[in-house]
Amino acid sequence: MIVLKTRRELELMREAGRISARALKLAGEAVEPGVSTLEIDTIARKYIESQGATPNFLGLYGFPATACISVNNEVIHGIPDSKHILKSGDIVSIDLGAAIHGYNGDNAATFACGDVSAEAKRLMDVTKESLYAGLKCAVAGNRVGDISNAVQKYCEDRGYGVVRDYTGHGVGAKLHEDPPIPNYGTPGKGVRLLPGMTIAVEPMINEGTWRVKQLDNGWTVVTADGKLSAHFENTVAITKSGECVILTDPD
Ligand code: MG
């Protein structure tokens, strides 16, 4: 069931989004050689709690942390760990959200740790650009497939693999709502976008094959070929006219 949000609900989602975005920004600023992924998680959790909000990943389906922190060949759902010390050259995908007043925000970005290779930088840039290519199509009257296809085409035209096993999603009173927002698809197909829909668009893009596998810990998803992966995500609201509004905006 797709829930359309009222203006008041969108205001509450904007607040959840702002806290989510600020927590992500702080977490990203903490990415540097010698820091553990658990330290980054703690920074995000403390910030979210200081705002009177709740880390909405913590405990969801049993996930043990505030943030999913996925390094290099890890695609999503990396578990923060005091023994995982970041080193220069790593690329670090951080995915987190906050809930407040009963509504959720969800966002992600990949950060460079120290000096990263030109190839890694390009993957990060293209993944971020593909998010915005998708968001340009997040317009009332379009369909989910328009977003999906824009992301897919942007990345595949540049030689990258688009993860298919995991998707974006609706966001609202629940972190994961309908409809799913795949990062691959056909223009003009799928659910029609309506004003008041709030969705998370989140390209997960691989340097090599789109295929992924899950580690034995039951969480961490890695690329099947061991190559790098990047992840960017915003929660947005579909408006009556024109471009969507980014709810996970720190400002
Ligand atoms: Mg999400």
py3Dmol code that shows the C-alpha trace and the ligand (Angstrom):
import py3Dmol

protein = """\
ATOM      1  CA  MET A   1       0.000   0.000   0.000  1.00  0.00           C
ATOM      2  CA  ILE A   2       1.354   3.389  -0.987  1.00  0.00           C
ATOM      3  CA  VAL A   3       0.755   6.131   1.587  1.00  0.00           C
ATOM      4  CA  LEU A   4       0.449   9.708   0.340  1.00  0.00           C
ATOM      5  CA  LYS A   5       1.602  12.218   2.949  1.00  0.00           C
ATOM      6  CA  THR A   6      -0.206  15.366   3.998  1.00  0.00           C
ATOM      7  CA  ARG A   7       1.584  18.689   4.173  1.00  0.00           C
ATOM      8  CA  ARG A   8       1.940  18.267   7.964  1.00  0.00           C
ATOM      9  CA  GLU A   9       3.413  14.788   7.535  1.00  0.00           C
ATOM     10  CA  LEU A  10       5.867  16.137   4.965  1.00  0.00           C
ATOM     11  CA  GLU A  11       7.037  18.725   7.509  1.00  0.00           C
ATOM     12  CA  LEU A  12       7.705  15.950  10.020  1.00  0.00           C
ATOM     13  CA  MET A  13       9.515  13.926   7.371  1.00  0.00           C
ATOM     14  CA  ARG A  14      11.599  16.983   6.538  1.00  0.00           C
ATOM     15  CA  GLU A  15      12.740  17.092  10.161  1.00  0.00           C
ATOM     16  CA  ALA A  16      13.568  13.366  10.175  1.00  0.00           C
ATOM     17  CA  GLY A  17      15.389  13.884   6.891  1.00  0.00           C
ATOM     18  CA  ARG A  18      17.387  16.831   8.188  1.00  0.00           C
ATOM     19  CA  ILE A  19      18.592  14.873  11.225  1.00  0.00           C
ATOM     20  CA  SER A  20      19.413  11.883   9.003  1.00  0.00           C
ATOM     21  CA  ALA A  21      21.397  14.076   6.618  1.00  0.00           C
ATOM     22  CA  ARG A  22      23.308  15.826   9.387  1.00  0.00           C
ATOM     23  CA  ALA A  23      24.182  12.484  10.975  1.00  0.00           C
ATOM     24  CA  LEU A  24      25.423  11.206   7.615  1.00  0.00           C
ATOM     25  CA  LYS A  25      27.508  14.350   7.133  1.00  0.00           C
ATOM     26  CA  LEU A  26      29.106  13.977  10.560  1.00  0.00           C
ATOM     27  CA  ALA A  27      29.766  10.287   9.958  1.00  0.00           C
ATOM     28  CA  GLY A  28      31.374  11.085   6.617  1.00  0.00           C
ATOM     29  CA  GLU A  29      33.606  13.739   8.173  1.00  0.00           C
ATOM     30  CA  ALA A  30      34.865  11.094  10.608  1.00  0.00           C
ATOM     31  CA  VAL A  31      36.077   8.825   7.787  1.00  0.00           C
ATOM     32  CA  GLU A  32      39.863   8.816   7.908  1.00  0.00           C
ATOM     33  CA  PRO A  33      42.715   6.346   8.121  1.00  0.00           C
ATOM     34  CA  GLY A  34      43.034   4.755  11.569  1.00  0.00           C
ATOM     35  CA  VAL A  35      39.373   5.178  12.551  1.00  0.00           C
ATOM     36  CA  SER A  36      37.232   2.085  13.145  1.00  0.00           C
ATOM     37  CA  THR A  37      33.842   1.683  11.530  1.00  0.00           C
ATOM     38  CA  LEU A  38      32.329   1.306  15.015  1.00  0.00           C
ATOM     39  CA  GLU A  39      33.693   4.727  16.014  1.00  0.00           C
ATOM     40  CA  ILE A  40      31.896   6.227  13.008  1.00  0.00           C
ATOM     41  CA  ASP A  41      28.704   4.436  13.964  1.00  0.00           C
ATOM     42  CA  THR A  42      28.926   5.824  17.507  1.00  0.00           C
ATOM     43  CA  ILE A  43      29.306   9.392  16.219  1.00  0.00           C
ATOM     44  CA  ALA A  44      26.148   8.985  14.139  1.00  0.00           C
ATOM     45  CA  ARG A  45      24.170   7.391  16.976  1.00  0.00           C
ATOM     46  CA  LYS A  46      25.143  10.064  19.512  1.00  0.00           C
ATOM     47  CA  TYR A  47      24.187  12.848  17.124  1.00  0.00           C
ATOM     48  CA  ILE A  48      20.796  11.317  16.300  1.00  0.00           C
ATOM     49  CA  GLU A  49      20.038  10.746  19.991  1.00  0.00           C
ATOM     50  CA  SER A  50      21.157  14.305  20.857  1.00  0.00           C
ATOM     51  CA  GLN A  51      18.390  15.554  18.547  1.00  0.00           C
ATOM     52  CA  GLY A  52      15.717  13.592  20.385  1.00  0.00           C
ATOM     53  CA  ALA A  53      15.469  11.213  17.428  1.00  0.00           C
ATOM     54  CA  THR A  54      15.919   7.451  17.164  1.00  0.00           C
ATOM     55  CA  PRO A  55      18.405   5.607  14.956  1.00  0.00           C
ATOM     56  CA  ASN A  56      15.882   3.736  12.827  1.00  0.00           C
ATOM     57  CA  PHE A  57      18.231   1.036  11.496  1.00  0.00           C
ATOM     58  CA  LEU A  58      19.183  -0.079  15.018  1.00  0.00           C
ATOM     59  CA  GLY A  59      17.259  -3.275  15.725  1.00  0.00           C
ATOM     60  CA  LEU A  60      15.376  -3.200  12.405  1.00  0.00           C
ATOM     61  CA  TYR A  61      15.097  -6.846  11.308  1.00  0.00           C
ATOM     62  CA  GLY A  62      17.715  -7.373  14.054  1.00  0.00           C
ATOM     63  CA  PHE A  63      20.419  -5.096  12.578  1.00  0.00           C
ATOM     64  CA  PRO A  64      22.867  -4.402  15.429  1.00  0.00           C
ATOM     65  CA  ALA A  65      23.975  -0.806  14.679  1.00  0.00           C
ATOM     66  CA  THR A  66      22.930   2.741  13.768  1.00  0.00           C
ATOM     67  CA  ALA A  67      24.641   2.744  10.382  1.00  0.00           C
ATOM     68  CA  CYS A  68      25.399   0.197   7.713  1.00  0.00           C
ATOM     69  CA  ILE A  69      29.072   0.815   6.919  1.00  0.00           C
ATOM     70  CA  SER A  70      30.261  -1.014   3.826  1.00  0.00           C
ATOM     71  CA  VAL A  71      33.901  -0.730   2.733  1.00  0.00           C
ATOM     72  CA  ASN A  72      35.342  -1.260  -0.791  1.00  0.00           C
ATOM     73  CA  ASN A  73      33.824  -4.481  -2.209  1.00  0.00           C
ATOM     74  CA  GLU A  74      31.032  -4.413   0.398  1.00  0.00           C
ATOM     75  CA  VAL A  75      27.856  -3.130  -1.255  1.00  0.00           C
ATOM     76  CA  ILE A  76      25.416  -2.640   1.640  1.00  0.00           C
ATOM     77  CA  HIS A  77      24.614  -3.836   5.168  1.00  0.00           C
ATOM     78  CA  GLY A  78      28.208  -3.792   6.445  1.00  0.00           C
ATOM     79  CA  ILE A  79      28.234  -4.119  10.237  1.00  0.00           C
ATOM     80  CA  PRO A  80      30.281  -1.530  12.179  1.00  0.00           C
ATOM     81  CA  ASP A  81      33.151  -3.206  13.998  1.00  0.00           C
ATOM     82  CA  SER A  82      35.814  -1.905  16.417  1.00  0.00           C
ATOM     83  CA  LYS A  83      38.313  -4.206  14.707  1.00  0.00           C
ATOM     84  CA  HIS A  84      37.645  -2.824  11.231  1.00  0.00           C
ATOM     85  CA  ILE A  85      40.168   0.016  10.987  1.00  0.00           C
ATOM     86  CA  LEU A  86      39.930   2.176   7.875  1.00  0.00           C
ATOM     87  CA  LYS A  87      43.014   2.753   5.764  1.00  0.00           C
ATOM     88  CA  SER A  88      43.924   5.294   3.110  1.00  0.00           C
ATOM     89  CA  GLY A  89      42.470   4.293  -0.262  1.00  0.00           C
ATOM     90  CA  ASP A  90      39.301   2.748   1.164  1.00  0.00           C
ATOM     91  CA  ILE A  91      35.908   3.851  -0.061  1.00  0.00           C
ATOM     92  CA  VAL A  92      33.335   3.811   2.705  1.00  0.00           C
ATOM     93  CA  SER A  93      29.593   3.617   2.088  1.00  0.00           C
ATOM     94  CA  ILE A  94      27.540   4.820   5.041  1.00  0.00           C
ATOM     95  CA  ASP A  95      23.771   4.267   5.075  1.00  0.00           C
ATOM     96  CA  LEU A  96      21.721   5.500   8.038  1.00  0.00           C
ATOM     97  CA  GLY A  97      18.505   7.121   9.085  1.00  0.00           C
ATOM     98  CA  ALA A  98      16.689   8.785  11.942  1.00  0.00           C
ATOM     99  CA  ALA A  99      13.079   8.703  13.085  1.00  0.00           C
ATOM    100  CA  ILE A 100      11.320  11.503  14.925  1.00  0.00           C
ATOM    101  CA  HIS A 101       7.624  12.304  15.588  1.00  0.00           C
ATOM    102  CA  GLY A 102       6.769   8.946  14.029  1.00  0.00           C
ATOM    103  CA  TYR A 103       8.405   9.542  10.648  1.00  0.00           C
ATOM    104  CA  ASN A 104      11.621   8.330   9.050  1.00  0.00           C
ATOM    105  CA  GLY A 105      14.544   9.621   7.034  1.00  0.00           C
ATOM    106  CA  ASP A 106      16.980   7.410   5.125  1.00  0.00           C
ATOM    107  CA  ASN A 107      20.129   8.404   3.268  1.00  0.00           C
ATOM    108  CA  ALA A 108      23.512   7.103   2.178  1.00  0.00           C
ATOM    109  CA  ALA A 109      26.761   8.263   0.636  1.00  0.00           C
ATOM    110  CA  THR A 110      30.166   6.831  -0.161  1.00  0.00           C
ATOM    111  CA  PHE A 111      33.164   8.677   1.266  1.00  0.00           C
ATOM    112  CA  ALA A 112      36.855   8.528   0.320  1.00  0.00           C
ATOM    113  CA  CYS A 113      39.272   7.589   3.096  1.00  0.00           C
ATOM    114  CA  GLY A 114      42.558   9.420   2.546  1.00  0.00           C
ATOM    115  CA  ASP A 115      43.782   9.166  -1.037  1.00  0.00           C
ATOM    116  CA  VAL A 116      41.684   6.916  -3.254  1.00  0.00           C
ATOM    117  CA  SER A 117      42.459   5.730  -6.775  1.00  0.00           C
ATOM    118  CA  ALA A 118      41.153   7.574  -9.821  1.00  0.00           C
ATOM    119  CA  GLU A 119      39.027   4.498 -10.570  1.00  0.00           C
ATOM    120  CA  ALA A 120      37.438   4.582  -7.134  1.00  0.00           C
ATOM    121  CA  LYS A 121      36.782   8.316  -7.405  1.00  0.00           C
ATOM    122  CA  ARG A 122      35.101   7.857 -10.776  1.00  0.00           C
ATOM    123  CA  LEU A 123      32.862   5.091  -9.435  1.00  0.00           C
ATOM    124  CA  MET A 124      31.801   7.328  -6.538  1.00  0.00           C
ATOM    125  CA  ASP A 125      31.175  10.295  -8.834  1.00  0.00           C
ATOM    126  CA  VAL A 126      29.133   8.297 -11.347  1.00  0.00           C
ATOM    127  CA  THR A 127      27.049   6.673  -8.585  1.00  0.00           C
ATOM    128  CA  LYS A 128      26.232  10.063  -7.062  1.00  0.00           C
ATOM    129  CA  GLU A 129      25.444  11.539 -10.481  1.00  0.00           C
ATOM    130  CA  SER A 130      23.154   8.592 -11.249  1.00  0.00           C
ATOM    131  CA  LEU A 131      21.147   9.331  -8.093  1.00  0.00           C
ATOM    132  CA  TYR A 132      20.478  12.843  -9.370  1.00  0.00           C
ATOM    133  CA  ALA A 133      19.736  11.539 -12.888  1.00  0.00           C
ATOM    134  CA  GLY A 134      17.092   9.336 -11.243  1.00  0.00           C
ATOM    135  CA  LEU A 135      15.731  12.156  -9.081  1.00  0.00           C
ATOM    136  CA  LYS A 136      15.254  14.343 -12.165  1.00  0.00           C
ATOM    137  CA  CYS A 137      12.635  11.781 -13.239  1.00  0.00           C
ATOM    138  CA  ALA A 138      10.967  11.696  -9.786  1.00  0.00           C
ATOM    139  CA  VAL A 139       8.162  13.912 -11.041  1.00  0.00           C
ATOM    140  CA  ALA A 140       4.390  13.513 -10.598  1.00  0.00           C
ATOM    141  CA  GLY A 141       2.884  11.764 -13.605  1.00  0.00           C
ATOM    142  CA  ASN A 142       6.059   9.807 -14.360  1.00  0.00           C
ATOM    143  CA  ARG A 143       6.357   6.167 -13.339  1.00  0.00           C
ATOM    144  CA  VAL A 144       8.841   4.368 -11.122  1.00  0.00           C
ATOM    145  CA  GLY A 145      10.391   2.828 -14.244  1.00  0.00           C
ATOM    146  CA  ASP A 146      11.418   6.289 -15.421  1.00  0.00           C
ATOM    147  CA  ILE A 147      13.566   6.734 -12.305  1.00  0.00           C
ATOM    148  CA  SER A 148      14.884   3.177 -12.511  1.00  0.00           C
ATOM    149  CA  ASN A 149      15.829   3.443 -16.154  1.00  0.00           C
ATOM    150  CA  ALA A 150      17.550   6.819 -15.706  1.00  0.00           C
ATOM    151  CA  VAL A 151      19.807   5.361 -12.993  1.00  0.00           C
ATOM    152  CA  GLN A 152      20.495   2.193 -14.955  1.00  0.00           C
ATOM    153  CA  LYS A 153      21.298   3.939 -18.210  1.00  0.00           C
ATOM    154  CA  TYR A 154      23.545   6.514 -16.573  1.00  0.00           C
ATOM    155  CA  CYS A 155      25.666   3.810 -14.952  1.00  0.00           C
ATOM    156  CA  GLU A 156      25.657   1.155 -17.656  1.00  0.00           C
ATOM    157  CA  ASP A 157      26.593   3.730 -20.311  1.00  0.00           C
ATOM    158  CA  ARG A 158      29.710   4.315 -18.215  1.00  0.00           C
ATOM    159  CA  GLY A 159      30.539   0.640 -17.916  1.00  0.00           C
ATOM    160  CA  TYR A 160      29.290  -0.087 -14.405  1.00  0.00           C
ATOM    161  CA  GLY A 161      27.155  -2.866 -12.958  1.00  0.00           C
ATOM    162  CA  VAL A 162      23.785  -1.927 -11.429  1.00  0.00           C
ATOM    163  CA  VAL A 163      22.849  -4.038  -8.394  1.00  0.00           C
ATOM    164  CA  ARG A 164      19.486  -5.716  -8.949  1.00  0.00           C
ATOM    165  CA  ASP A 165      18.937  -7.728  -5.773  1.00  0.00           C
ATOM    166  CA  TYR A 166      18.275  -4.655  -3.587  1.00  0.00           C
ATOM    167  CA  THR A 167      16.185  -1.577  -4.308  1.00  0.00           C
ATOM    168  CA  GLY A 168      15.074   1.798  -3.044  1.00  0.00           C
ATOM    169  CA  HIS A 169      11.652   2.047  -1.423  1.00  0.00           C
ATOM    170  CA  GLY A 170       8.857   4.195  -0.100  1.00  0.00           C
ATOM    171  CA  VAL A 171       9.582   5.893   3.257  1.00  0.00           C
ATOM    172  CA  GLY A 172       7.203   7.269   5.852  1.00  0.00           C
ATOM    173  CA  ALA A 173       5.849   6.103   9.191  1.00  0.00           C
ATOM    174  CA  LYS A 174       7.766   2.949   8.338  1.00  0.00           C
ATOM    175  CA  LEU A 175      11.340   3.006   7.087  1.00  0.00           C
ATOM    176  CA  HIS A 176      10.496   0.612   4.266  1.00  0.00           C
ATOM    177  CA  GLU A 177       7.163   1.211   2.553  1.00  0.00           C
ATOM    178  CA  ASP A 178       5.780   0.557  -0.920  1.00  0.00           C
ATOM    179  CA  PRO A 179       6.628   0.946  -3.685  1.00  0.00           C
ATOM    180  CA  PRO A 180      10.036  -0.636  -4.311  1.00  0.00           C
ATOM    181  CA  ILE A 181      12.266   1.620  -6.427  1.00  0.00           C
ATOM    182  CA  PRO A 182      14.630  -0.591  -8.450  1.00  0.00           C
ATOM    183  CA  ASN A 183      17.749   0.885 -10.020  1.00  0.00           C
ATOM    184  CA  TYR A 184      17.017  -0.838 -13.314  1.00  0.00           C
ATOM    185  CA  GLY A 185      13.838  -0.862 -15.375  1.00  0.00           C
ATOM    186  CA  THR A 186      11.815   0.313 -18.317  1.00  0.00           C
ATOM    187  CA  PRO A 187      10.654   3.902 -18.901  1.00  0.00           C
ATOM    188  CA  GLY A 188       6.890   4.321 -18.653  1.00  0.00           C
ATOM    189  CA  LYS A 189       6.453   1.139 -16.585  1.00  0.00           C
ATOM    190  CA  GLY A 190       5.595   0.618 -12.936  1.00  0.00           C
ATOM    191  CA  VAL A 191       3.719   2.591 -10.315  1.00  0.00           C
ATOM    192  CA  ARG A 192       2.698   6.136 -11.259  1.00  0.00           C
ATOM    193  CA  LEU A 193       4.296   8.856  -9.126  1.00  0.00           C
ATOM    194  CA  LEU A 194       1.797  11.047  -7.274  1.00  0.00           C
ATOM    195  CA  PRO A 195       2.183  14.227  -5.213  1.00  0.00           C
ATOM    196  CA  GLY A 196       2.722  13.325  -1.546  1.00  0.00           C
ATOM    197  CA  MET A 197       4.625  10.115  -2.270  1.00  0.00           C
ATOM    198  CA  THR A 198       7.893   9.933  -0.342  1.00  0.00           C
ATOM    199  CA  ILE A 199      10.553   7.594  -1.661  1.00  0.00           C
ATOM    200  CA  ALA A 200      14.186   6.691  -1.111  1.00  0.00           C
ATOM    201  CA  VAL A 201      16.154   6.442  -4.345  1.00  0.00           C
ATOM    202  CA  GLU A 202      19.415   4.599  -3.755  1.00  0.00           C
ATOM    203  CA  PRO A 203      21.679   3.437  -6.563  1.00  0.00           C
ATOM    204  CA  MET A 204      24.100   0.678  -5.522  1.00  0.00           C
ATOM    205  CA  ILE A 205      26.661   0.578  -8.315  1.00  0.00           C
ATOM    206  CA  ASN A 206      29.511  -1.851  -8.904  1.00  0.00           C
ATOM    207  CA  GLU A 207      32.802  -1.352 -10.693  1.00  0.00           C
ATOM    208  CA  GLY A 208      32.382  -4.777 -12.315  1.00  0.00           C
ATOM    209  CA  THR A 209      29.527  -7.263 -12.396  1.00  0.00           C
ATOM    210  CA  TRP A 210      26.118  -6.334 -10.980  1.00  0.00           C
ATOM    211  CA  ARG A 211      26.035  -9.683  -9.203  1.00  0.00           C
ATOM    212  CA  VAL A 212      26.361  -9.748  -5.435  1.00  0.00           C
ATOM    213  CA  LYS A 213      26.490 -12.305  -2.644  1.00  0.00           C
ATOM    214  CA  GLN A 214      25.806 -12.234   1.068  1.00  0.00           C
ATOM    215  CA  LEU A 215      28.438 -13.099   3.668  1.00  0.00           C
ATOM    216  CA  ASP A 216      27.943 -15.765   6.318  1.00  0.00           C
ATOM    217  CA  ASN A 217      27.144 -13.097   8.944  1.00  0.00           C
ATOM    218  CA  GLY A 218      23.687 -12.936   7.342  1.00  0.00           C
ATOM    219  CA  TRP A 219      24.022  -9.222   6.610  1.00  0.00           C
ATOM    220  CA  THR A 220      26.941  -7.936   4.597  1.00  0.00           C
ATOM    221  CA  VAL A 221      26.390  -7.932   0.824  1.00  0.00           C
ATOM    222  CA  VAL A 222      29.567  -7.929  -1.299  1.00  0.00           C
ATOM    223  CA  THR A 223      30.285  -7.799  -5.010  1.00  0.00           C
ATOM    224  CA  ALA A 224      30.503 -11.271  -6.569  1.00  0.00           C
ATOM    225  CA  ASP A 225      33.791 -10.396  -8.300  1.00  0.00           C
ATOM    226  CA  GLY A 226      35.438  -8.598  -5.366  1.00  0.00           C
ATOM    227  CA  LYS A 227      35.543  -5.242  -7.185  1.00  0.00           C
ATOM    228  CA  LEU A 228      34.471  -1.935  -5.633  1.00  0.00           C
ATOM    229  CA  SER A 229      30.912  -0.752  -4.994  1.00  0.00           C
ATOM    230  CA  ALA A 230      29.398   2.663  -4.173  1.00  0.00           C
ATOM    231  CA  HIS A 231      26.014   3.759  -2.789  1.00  0.00           C
ATOM    232  CA  PHE A 232      24.214   7.104  -2.660  1.00  0.00           C
ATOM    233  CA  GLU A 233      20.678   7.699  -1.380  1.00  0.00           C
ATOM    234  CA  ASN A 234      18.240  10.501  -0.668  1.00  0.00           C
ATOM    235  CA  THR A 235      14.688  10.461   0.670  1.00  0.00           C
ATOM    236  CA  VAL A 236      12.534  12.752  -1.493  1.00  0.00           C
ATOM    237  CA  ALA A 237       8.941  13.927  -1.773  1.00  0.00           C
ATOM    238  CA  ILE A 238       7.055  14.018  -5.071  1.00  0.00           C
ATOM    239  CA  THR A 239       5.496  17.459  -5.499  1.00  0.00           C
ATOM    240  CA  LYS A 240       2.417  18.705  -7.355  1.00  0.00           C
ATOM    241  CA  SER A 241       4.552  20.206 -10.067  1.00  0.00           C
ATOM    242  CA  GLY A 242       8.187  20.261 -11.007  1.00  0.00           C
ATOM    243  CA  GLU A 243      11.127  18.595  -9.326  1.00  0.00           C
ATOM    244  CA  CYS A 244      10.971  16.464  -6.209  1.00  0.00           C
ATOM    245  CA  VAL A 245      12.021  17.935  -2.860  1.00  0.00           C
ATOM    246  CA  ILE A 246      15.001  16.328  -1.125  1.00  0.00           C
ATOM    247  CA  LEU A 247      13.938  15.628   2.466  1.00  0.00           C
ATOM    248  CA  THR A 248      17.386  14.377   3.547  1.00  0.00           C
ATOM    249  CA  ASP A 249      18.922  17.826   3.196  1.00  0.00           C
ATOM    250  CA  PRO A 250      21.194  18.892   6.077  1.00  0.00           C
ATOM    251  CA  ASP A 251      20.384  22.619   5.694  1.00  0.00           C
TER     252      ASP A 251
END
"""
ligand_1 = """\
1
MG
Mg 17.045 2.996 1.949
"""
view = py3Dmol.view(width=600, height=400)
view.addModel(protein, "pdb")
view.setStyle({"model": 0}, {"cartoon": {"style": "trace"}})
view.addModel(ligand_1, "xyz")
view.setStyle({"model": 1}, {"stick": {}})
view.zoomTo()
view.show()
